[in-house]
Amino acid sequence: MPKKKKKKTKKKSKKKTFSKNKRRRTIKKNKQRSRKIKRNKKIRIKIKKKKKIKKKKKIKHLKKPHFFEKLKFKFQDYIRKIKIKFYIYFEKLKIKRTKKNIIKLEKLIKLERKFAEQKIKNRDKFRIQLVKDIKNEERKKIYRLKDHLWSLGDRFSNIRARYKQYRQNIRNEKLAELEIRRQNREEARVVLEAEKAENALKQKLVERLERFSRNMKSIVFQINKRYITKKRAPLRFVDNITESGECLIKNDDAPTDKDYLILLYVEGEDVSQRLNNPICLDDKTDIGYPKNFQPQNIFDASDYIIDRLAIMFDKERKLKK
């Protein structure tokens, strides 16, 4: 227990010393501030006194000017007054001159206006006189030409008649040209309609023959693929239905289309006749008459073609043996 009491006393002593030191410092600082304030006051008072002394000296100097200085001031005032008088005098002279110039300009403007008005009046008079003279001359010319025109009346009538005839001829020519154009248009329309009708008939014929041509093409393809030997030339199918309405089968080494084996065509001079006539098959493998088929007998025609080609291949084999 006694140890703990000692510790407490030490702490209290330390706190007391710190507080005393702090008070001393604050007292010192306050004293220093008060001294500075007093010094600054003294310095300000001294400066004010010096300024007052200087002002008093200046006022004394101004109150008691020198004699020569007074003379200078008076002389300067006199010169200024003279200068002002001269300036006013010169300005008045300038104003008088400007007034005189303005009066002269006004007079000149009035004279110019009078001269311009007089010019305009003279021009109007001259124009009126010219118009009168021209009218009088034209009247005289008209009176002179009246007698001359009476003699030229027959000539004018002939010229008018010729001009009317010329206009009528031009109108007739234009009407004839328009009539020719109309006829040409009608002819062209008729030709176009005929071409359209012919093309429609051709298309019908092509559609009619296309079935047979497809069968012939498939027959040629199958024969070339399966039955023809390497030494023999293959068959070739030529389709000319859209151009001439024909299609044919020939050997590949044949020089022209005339050396065909089988030819499919339709007899007739026109497309309309060909549509009504039956389909013909011309066979050069066996010289004979061409055989006719109806459009419905497609399979009969294909069987006939296969039979004729098979007979031809048999004959060729026999000849080789």
Backbone torsions as a table, in degrees:
resi	resn	phi	psi	omega
1	MET	NA	-44.6	-178.2
2	PRO	-61.1	-30.0	-179.5
3	LYS	-62.9	-42.5	-177.4
4	LYS	-65.0	-37.0	179.1
5	LYS	-63.1	-38.5	179.9
6	LYS	-59.9	-43.5	-178.5
7	LYS	-60.7	-38.7	-178.4
8	LYS	-67.2	-41.0	179.8
9	THR	-62.5	-38.4	179.5
10	LYS	-62.6	-43.3	-178.3
11	LYS	-64.1	-41.3	180.0
12	LYS	-63.9	-40.3	-178.6
13	SER	-63.9	-40.2	179.8
14	LYS	-63.5	-42.6	-179.8
15	LYS	-63.2	-40.7	-179.4
16	LYS	-64.5	-43.8	-180.0
17	THR	-62.3	-42.0	-179.2
18	PHE	-63.7	-40.5	-180.0
19	SER	-68.3	-37.9	178.1
20	LYS	-64.2	-45.4	179.9
21	ASN	-60.4	-40.6	180.0
22	LYS	-63.4	-43.3	178.4
23	ARG	-61.6	-43.3	179.9
24	ARG	-59.5	-44.0	-178.0
25	ARG	-62.9	-43.4	-179.5
26	THR	-64.2	-38.0	178.4
27	ILE	-63.4	-43.4	179.4
28	LYS	-60.5	-45.5	-179.2
29	LYS	-62.2	-41.1	178.8
30	ASN	-63.7	-40.2	178.3
31	LYS	-62.8	-44.6	179.9
32	GLN	-61.4	-42.2	179.0
33	ARG	-62.4	-45.2	179.9
34	SER	-61.4	-40.7	177.1
35	ARG	-61.1	-46.0	179.9
36	LYS	-60.4	-41.5	-179.1
37	ILE	-63.3	-42.8	178.7
38	LYS	-62.7	-44.0	178.6
39	ARG	-60.0	-47.8	-179.1
40	ASN	-60.2	-38.3	177.4
41	LYS	-62.3	-44.8	179.7
42	LYS	-61.4	-43.2	-178.9
43	ILE	-63.7	-41.2	-179.9
44	ARG	-64.2	-42.6	179.9
45	ILE	-61.2	-42.8	179.2
46	LYS	-61.4	-43.9	-178.5
47	ILE	-63.9	-42.2	178.6
48	LYS	-61.7	-42.1	179.1
49	LYS	-61.1	-44.2	-179.6
50	LYS	-61.5	-43.5	179.3
51	LYS	-61.7	-42.0	178.9
52	LYS	-61.7	-41.8	179.6
53	ILE	-61.5	-43.2	-179.2
54	LYS	-63.7	-42.0	179.6
55	LYS	-62.5	-42.7	178.6
56	LYS	-60.4	-40.7	179.6
57	LYS	-63.9	-41.8	179.4
58	LYS	-63.4	-44.6	-179.3
59	ILE	-61.3	-41.7	178.1
60	LYS	-61.9	-41.4	-178.6
61	HIS	-65.2	-38.9	179.3
62	LEU	-72.1	-36.5	-178.1
63	LYS	-68.2	-26.9	-177.5
64	LYS	-120.5	74.8	178.7
65	PRO	-73.8	164.0	-179.0
66	HIS	-82.2	159.3	-177.7
67	PHE	-65.2	-44.7	-179.2
68	PHE	-66.4	-33.1	177.9
69	GLU	-66.4	-38.3	176.2
70	LYS	-61.4	-41.2	178.3
71	LEU	-62.1	-42.5	178.7
72	LYS	-58.6	-46.7	-179.4
73	PHE	-60.6	-42.8	-179.8
74	LYS	-64.4	-42.5	-179.3
75	PHE	-63.5	-42.2	178.4
76	GLN	-62.9	-40.7	177.2
77	ASP	-62.7	-40.7	179.6
78	TYR	-62.4	-46.1	179.6
79	ILE	-62.5	-40.4	179.1
80	ARG	-61.3	-43.9	179.3
81	LYS	-61.4	-42.6	179.8
82	ILE	-62.6	-44.1	179.7
83	LYS	-60.2	-42.2	179.9
84	ILE	-63.1	-40.9	-179.9
85	LYS	-63.5	-44.3	178.8
86	PHE	-62.5	-40.7	-179.8
87	TYR	-62.4	-43.1	179.1
88	ILE	-64.5	-40.3	-179.5
89	TYR	-63.2	-46.2	-179.9
90	PHE	-64.9	-36.9	178.5
91	GLU	-65.0	-40.2	177.3
92	LYS	-62.1	-40.4	177.9
93	LEU	-62.1	-42.9	178.6
94	LYS	-61.0	-41.3	180.0
95	ILE	-63.3	-41.3	178.6
96	LYS	-62.2	-43.7	-179.9
97	ARG	-62.4	-44.4	179.9
98	THR	-61.9	-38.4	177.9
99	LYS	-63.2	-43.2	178.7
100	LYS	-61.9	-43.5	179.0
101	ASN	-62.3	-40.6	179.9
102	ILE	-62.8	-42.4	179.6
103	ILE	-62.4	-41.9	179.4
104	LYS	-62.7	-43.9	-179.8
105	LEU	-62.8	-40.9	178.1
106	GLU	-61.5	-41.4	178.2
107	LYS	-63.3	-43.3	179.1
108	LEU	-62.7	-40.9	179.7
109	ILE	-62.8	-41.9	178.3
110	LYS	-61.9	-44.0	179.3
111	LEU	-63.0	-41.4	179.5
112	GLU	-63.9	-39.8	178.2
113	ARG	-63.0	-44.7	178.5
114	LYS	-60.6	-44.0	-179.2
115	PHE	-63.2	-42.0	179.5
116	ALA	-65.1	-42.3	178.2
117	GLU	-63.2	-39.8	179.4
118	GLN	-65.7	-38.8	178.0
119	LYS	-61.2	-46.4	-179.0
120	ILE	-60.7	-42.9	178.7
121	LYS	-62.0	-44.1	179.9
122	ASN	-62.5	-40.6	178.5
123	ARG	-62.1	-45.8	179.7
124	ASP	-60.5	-43.5	178.6
125	LYS	-61.5	-42.8	-179.0
126	PHE	-64.2	-42.1	179.2
127	ARG	-63.5	-44.7	179.7
128	ILE	-60.4	-41.4	179.7
129	GLN	-66.0	-39.7	177.5
130	LEU	-63.2	-43.2	179.5
131	VAL	-61.6	-42.8	178.7
132	LYS	-62.4	-44.8	180.0
133	ASP	-62.3	-42.8	-179.0
134	ILE	-63.6	-42.8	179.3
135	LYS	-61.0	-43.5	179.5
136	ASN	-62.7	-42.2	179.1
137	GLU	-65.1	-40.8	179.2
138	GLU	-65.2	-39.3	176.5
139	ARG	-59.8	-44.8	178.8
140	LYS	-60.8	-42.4	179.2
141	LYS	-63.1	-41.1	-179.6
142	ILE	-63.3	-43.3	178.7
143	TYR	-63.4	-35.8	178.3
144	ARG	-68.8	-40.5	-175.4
145	LEU	-75.8	-18.1	-178.4
146	LYS	-59.6	-48.2	-179.9
147	ASP	-62.9	-38.7	-178.8
148	HIS	-69.5	-34.6	-179.4
149	LEU	-70.3	-33.2	178.1
150	TRP	-60.6	-36.5	178.7
151	SER	-72.9	-28.0	-178.8
152	LEU	-90.1	6.1	-177.9
153	GLY	-61.5	-43.4	179.8
154	ASP	-63.6	-39.8	179.4
155	ARG	-63.3	-43.0	180.0
156	PHE	-63.5	-38.2	179.1
157	SER	-63.9	-41.0	177.4
158	ASN	-63.5	-41.1	-179.7
159	ILE	-65.1	-40.6	178.5
160	ARG	-62.9	-43.6	179.8
161	ALA	-62.1	-43.2	178.4
162	ARG	-62.8	-41.1	-179.1
163	TYR	-64.4	-40.5	177.7
164	LYS	-63.6	-41.7	178.4
165	GLN	-63.4	-39.7	178.6
166	TYR	-63.4	-43.1	178.2
167	ARG	-63.8	-39.8	179.6
168	GLN	-65.0	-39.6	178.3
169	ASN	-63.2	-41.8	179.3
170	ILE	-63.3	-41.6	178.6
171	ARG	-62.9	-43.0	179.5
172	ASN	-63.0	-41.1	178.8
173	GLU	-63.2	-42.7	179.3
174	LYS	-63.4	-41.2	178.3
175	LEU	-63.2	-40.1	178.9
176	ALA	-64.2	-42.1	178.0
177	GLU	-62.3	-42.1	179.0
178	LEU	-64.5	-37.5	178.6
179	GLU	-65.2	-42.2	178.7
180	ILE	-63.1	-42.6	179.1
181	ARG	-62.3	-42.3	179.8
182	ARG	-62.4	-43.0	178.5
183	GLN	-63.3	-41.2	178.6
184	ASN	-62.1	-41.6	178.9
185	ARG	-62.9	-42.9	179.2
186	GLU	-63.7	-41.8	178.2
187	GLU	-62.6	-43.6	179.3
188	ALA	-63.3	-39.6	178.4
189	ARG	-63.7	-41.7	178.9
190	VAL	-63.6	-42.5	179.9
191	VAL	-63.6	-42.8	179.1
192	LEU	-63.4	-42.1	178.1
193	GLU	-62.7	-41.0	179.1
194	ALA	-64.1	-41.2	178.8
195	GLU	-63.4	-42.2	178.5
196	LYS	-62.0	-43.3	179.8
197	ALA	-64.4	-41.8	179.3
198	GLU	-64.2	-40.8	178.2
199	ASN	-64.2	-37.3	178.0
200	ALA	-65.0	-40.5	177.8
201	LEU	-66.2	-38.9	177.6
202	LYS	-62.4	-40.3	179.2
203	GLN	-63.8	-38.9	176.7
204	LYS	-62.7	-44.0	179.4
205	LEU	-63.0	-40.5	178.9
206	VAL	-63.1	-43.9	178.6
207	GLU	-63.3	-32.8	179.5
208	ARG	-69.1	-38.2	-176.1
209	LEU	-88.8	-16.1	-175.6
210	GLU	-62.3	-34.8	-179.5
211	ARG	-62.2	-45.5	178.8
212	PHE	-65.4	-40.0	-178.5
213	SER	-66.1	-36.3	177.6
214	ARG	-63.8	-43.5	178.9
215	ASN	-62.2	-43.1	178.7
216	MET	-62.5	-40.1	179.6
217	LYS	-64.5	-43.4	179.4
218	SER	-66.3	-36.4	177.3
219	ILE	-62.2	-46.0	179.5
220	VAL	-61.3	-43.5	-179.3
221	PHE	-62.5	-44.2	-178.5
222	GLN	-67.4	-40.8	179.5
223	ILE	-65.0	-45.9	179.4
224	ASN	-62.2	-32.2	-177.0
225	LYS	-78.2	-35.1	-167.6
226	ARG	-113.4	-40.7	-163.8
227	TYR	-107.6	-18.4	-176.3
228	ILE	-86.1	136.5	179.5
229	THR	-80.9	174.7	-178.7
230	LYS	-71.7	-34.4	-175.9
231	LYS	-73.7	-31.9	-176.9
232	ARG	-81.4	146.1	176.9
233	ALA	-70.6	140.6	-179.8
234	PRO	-72.5	166.7	176.0
235	LEU	-84.7	156.4	-179.7
236	ARG	-135.7	137.6	179.0
237	PHE	-105.8	127.2	-179.7
238	VAL	-115.7	124.0	-177.0
239	ASP	-109.6	108.2	176.6
240	ASN	-120.1	34.0	-174.9
241	ILE	-68.4	-45.0	-177.5
242	THR	-67.5	-28.4	-177.6
243	GLU	-87.7	-55.9	-173.9
244	SER	-122.1	-0.9	-179.3
245	GLY	74.3	31.4	-179.0
246	GLU	-134.7	153.8	169.5
247	CYS	-147.2	149.1	-170.8
248	LEU	-146.1	161.8	173.7
249	ILE	-119.3	131.5	179.8
250	LYS	-144.6	169.6	173.8
251	ASN	-74.5	148.5	-177.6
252	ASP	-66.2	-27.9	-179.3
253	ASP	-91.4	7.4	177.5
254	ALA	-70.2	135.5	-175.0
255	PRO	-69.9	-38.9	-177.1
256	THR	-131.5	171.9	177.9
257	ASP	-74.4	-14.4	178.8
258	LYS	-70.7	-23.2	179.2
259	ASP	-88.5	52.9	-178.2
260	TYR	-83.8	165.4	173.3
261	LEU	-97.9	-49.0	179.1
262	ILE	-134.2	132.5	-179.1
263	LEU	-122.2	131.3	176.0
264	LEU	-109.6	127.4	-178.2
265	TYR	-156.1	176.6	177.1
266	VAL	-129.9	130.0	179.3
267	GLU	-76.8	150.4	177.9
268	GLY	137.4	148.2	-179.6
269	GLU	-81.0	-40.3	-178.9
270	ASP	-107.7	170.0	178.3
271	VAL	-69.3	-35.6	-179.7
272	SER	-65.0	-39.1	177.0
273	GLN	-66.7	-39.3	-179.0
274	ARG	-65.2	-33.7	178.9
275	LEU	-67.2	-31.4	-178.8
276	ASN	-84.2	-29.7	-177.0
277	ASN	-77.9	157.5	176.8
278	PRO	-75.8	169.8	-178.9
279	ILE	-89.5	135.1	-176.1
280	CYS	-109.5	145.9	173.6
281	LEU	-122.7	117.3	179.1
282	ASP	-100.4	121.9	-174.5
283	ASP	-112.6	117.2	178.5
284	LYS	-91.9	-9.1	177.2
285	THR	-67.0	-31.8	176.7
286	ASP	-132.8	115.7	-176.4
287	ILE	-67.8	119.3	-179.3
288	GLY	-169.7	-169.0	-179.9
289	TYR	-81.2	148.3	175.5
290	PRO	-67.7	148.2	-177.0
291	LYS	-101.9	138.2	-177.5
292	ASN	-102.1	144.3	178.2
293	PHE	-136.1	147.4	173.8
294	GLN	-83.8	158.6	-178.6
295	PRO	-59.9	-24.0	-178.6
296	GLN	-79.0	-21.1	-173.3
297	ASN	-90.0	55.2	-178.0
298	ILE	-69.4	-45.2	-175.7
299	PHE	-68.6	-35.6	175.3
300	ASP	-60.6	-41.7	179.4
301	ALA	-65.1	-42.1	179.6
302	SER	-65.8	-38.8	176.2
303	ASP	-63.4	-40.5	179.2
304	TYR	-62.7	-43.4	-179.5
305	ILE	-63.5	-43.6	-179.0
306	ILE	-63.6	-42.5	179.8
307	ASP	-62.4	-44.2	-177.9
308	ARG	-66.2	-38.4	178.5
309	LEU	-69.8	-37.7	178.9
310	ALA	-64.3	-42.0	177.8
311	ILE	-61.4	-39.1	-179.7
312	MET	-64.6	-43.8	-179.9
313	PHE	-65.2	-36.3	177.7
314	ASP	-64.2	-42.1	178.8
315	LYS	-62.5	-42.0	179.9
316	GLU	-63.6	-39.8	178.9
317	ARG	-65.5	-40.8	179.3
318	LYS	-63.5	-40.3	-179.9
319	LEU	-65.6	-35.8	179.3
320	LYS	-67.8	-36.3	178.9
321	LYS	-68.2	NA	NA
